[in-house]
Amino acid sequence: MIENQTTTASIFIDKSVFEIFINKGEKVFSGRIFPHNDQNGIFITEGNPTGTYYELDYGRKTN
């Protein structure tokens, strides 16, 4: 548990794989999840989080 300190989290999600890096890798958590179609978000229950959301286009390129 991280209490009463500024904490950074980098969260990467791709279909069924996610990786979470706390404080630039001080703590790391990876996993797979198979959500239902209506489960399409992240819900934070504590603190006053701020952040930036980036959507990456990783589509396969063809010649």
C-alpha positions, 0 to 999 in steps of 0.5 A, spaced: 500 500 500 502 506 498 500 512 503 500 519 503 505 520 497 505 523 490 505 516 486 505 516 478 502 510 474 503 508 467 497 504 465 498 500 458 492 496 455 491 492 449 485 488 448 486 483 453 493 484 456 495 490 461 501 492 465 501 497 470 508 501 472 508 505 479 513 510 480 516 508 473 517 501 475 518 501 482 512 496 482 510 493 476 503 489 475 502 485 469 496 481 467 490 478 462 483 479 462 477 478 458 472 483 459 465 483 457 463 488 451 460 493 456 466 493 461 470 498 457 473 503 462 477 504 468 474 506 475 479 509 481 476 509 487 481 513 492 484 520 491 484 525 486 487 522 480 489 526 474 492 524 467 492 524 460 489 519 456 493 517 449 489 512 444 495 509 440 493 506 432 497 500 432 494 497 425 498 493 421 501 496 415 501 493 408 506 495 402 
